[in-house]
Amino acid sequence: MSDIRSWIGLSMVQDIGPVTSRKLLAAFGSPEAIFHADAEALHSVQGLSRERAGNIRKFNRWDEVDKYAGMIGKKGISVVPFQDDRYPEVLREIEGAPIVLYMKGSYHPDDRFGIAVVGSRQHSPYGESVTQRISAELAAAGFTVISGLARGIDTLAHKSALAGGGRTIAVLGSGPDVCYPPENRGLTERIAASGCVISEFLPGTLPNRENFPRRNRLISGLSLGILVVEATDNSGSLITAGYALEQNKEVFAVPGNITSRNSEGTNKLIRQGAKIVLKAEDIIEELAPVLKGYIRIKKKESAALQGDEERVCMMLSREPKHVDLISRESGLSVNQLLNLLLALELKGIVKQASGKRFYIA
């Protein structure tokens, strides 16, 4: 059997979820080896009952696997197994990460600098305005905006990131070839062309209600932190925030009108300790220690500097300089400057000292 077929087959075995699959891969090395293992060898894997080992041994749905493999080839879908270099490293770290991802477009290494932006499907004008502004600011600062393609805040986040010239990732609660909601088909194609559409569900999978909590854990898993803009007290966005806490990710929330039902969830998150966000800079400042950790291990990029980037670098030296002084010298606002300096940090050209002071790396 081919490698892709065996990965798809393993993901389809009854009662064998991602956690058990990873144990099996650790023991046998590959899906092919798992399917060729005898019953005793399978049963020796910790936590694998004889019944579940039997499910692997008796798996006979290869005709369905062939059907899915054919659909993938025709529809321009990439199959990204857990052991593949294209698999998002940040997602590998979460418990229960899918053993197979289906992608349209491509995931870039810098997409690990991702912020999830989620919220209500029935948003207010206030929620619309805030989402558009903060998502565009995050995209302009070099972050990848991640969301779930749902109506409302999710759709606004994707569109605003694209309008800001940045990358965005849509995580689906359906198969990679099933657009939901259907009116977002054009948006899905735009995201795939310049970013990435990701699903853990087989092609053709409908957007059933039970799929969305699984989708939500991937949204948080792919992100450094999650921003909830508007959410009712029983919103799925709060489920995503819960996953983020379990995964040791930062949770941010936009405060809302205390009389609005759409703000009940976000205000509750703030009472529980979520960081208050009024602008993108609040997220950038909170994540600065994490970003530095990524930047330290990232190789410097030999990218040509343009316009304001080059001008600001000419004002810097090995001696840290406060952002207010750089702002006065450059004529740029502090907010513009912090976004630009973050982009230079991500390229490995500039470093940040304590107290918003910056210097050439």
MODAJO-V92450 format. One line per field, one symbol per residue. burial: 1 if it has 9 or more other ideal C-beta (glycine too) atoms within 8 Angstrom, else 0. A space follows every 50 residues. Layout:
BEGIN
burial->???
END
This chain:
BEGIN
burial->00111111111110010101111110010111111010100110100100 01111110100100110110110010111111000011011101001111 11111010011111111111001001110111111111111111111111 01111111111101011111111111111100010011011101111111 11111010001111111111111111111111101011111011101011 11111100010111111111000111101111110111011101100000 00000001111110110000111001100101011111111111111111 11000011110
END
